[in-house]
Amino acid sequence: MSRDVSRTGGDHDVIGTRRGLFGAEGTGDTSGYGGLVAPIAMPGSTDRPFGGYFDEVIDELEAGLVRRGVSVDAAVEKVLVDRGDLTVFVDRAHLLLVAATLRDEPALRFELCLGVSGVHYPEETGRELHAVYPLRSITHNRRIRLEVAVPDSDPHLSTLLPVYPTNDWHERETYDFFGIVFDGHPSLTRIEMPDDWEGHPQRKDYPLGGIPVQYKGATIAPPEQRRRYN
């Protein structure tokens, strides 16, 4: 019998409060302007058994790390099962080693990295920037994610190119849009924005509007000042 693999961790760390105009429940307000106030909570570790093949993957990862002389407690911060996906949160100092272990161990064989995505959590002090790596095992038809958090004050990660060379342009894009610096990348330059662009446009602290439009000499008005059309 297969196990349920859709659950999240039991503990959550509340890192802030989200406010907005939509989404308030239980108020009777159907106007859409209920004034949402909700906690921003980061899920904690998921307890074993994880279900499906997830337990085997974590067991093999732990064994592979031990064979390489690193304890799993030093390399892995937590393991999360959420919405049917397995995410391994990795200490940034051990990112390359964990990735190489997942790729090279015969029982794991995660040969393919589908890139890297950035995420910005400005409320998560000391862990504001996250890098997420989806991995796929073609040999065993399995998938997992690696996730690494770095502080905004020191947004450095090791490049994964020695393990997954196809991450080249993905790392450049994540650097361009989020400002995560991938140490050891052979050419970490912007890939979408102009070379002299200031800031990283997909961060949540990036201003909305009012940015001069290059090459045309125009400006975009802030959202509250833009014209409305009925």
HUGIVEN-V759205 format. One record per backbone hydrogen bond with DSSP energy under -1.0 kcal/mol. NH is the residue of the N-H (numbers start at 1). CO is the residue of the C=O. Records with the same first field share a line. If there is no record, write none. Layout:
# HUGIVEN-V759205
NH=CO / CO
This chain:
# HUGIVEN-V759205
13=42
15=40
18=38
20=36
35=21
36=20
38=18
40=16
42=13
44=11
46=79
54=51
57=53
58=54
59=55
60=56
61=57
62=58
63=59
64=60
65=61
66=62
67=63
69=66
70=65
75=71
76=72
77=89
78=89
80=87
82=85
83=6
84=5
85=82
87=80
88=145
89=78
90=147
91=75
94=91
95=92
98=94
99=95
100=96
101=97
102=98
103=99
104=100
105=101
108=105
109=105
110=102
111=109
112=136
114=134
117=132
119=130
121=128
124=121
125=123
127=124
129=150
130=119
131=148
132=117
133=146
135=144
136=112
137=142
141=137
142=137
144=135
145=86
146=133
147=88
148=131
150=129
154=151
156=154
157=181
159=183
163=160
164=160
167=164
168=165
171=167
172=168
173=169
174=170
175=171
176=172
177=173
178=174
179=175
181=155
183=157
185=182
189=187
197=194
202=177
203=200
206=203
210=220
213=218
216=213
217=213
225=222
226=223
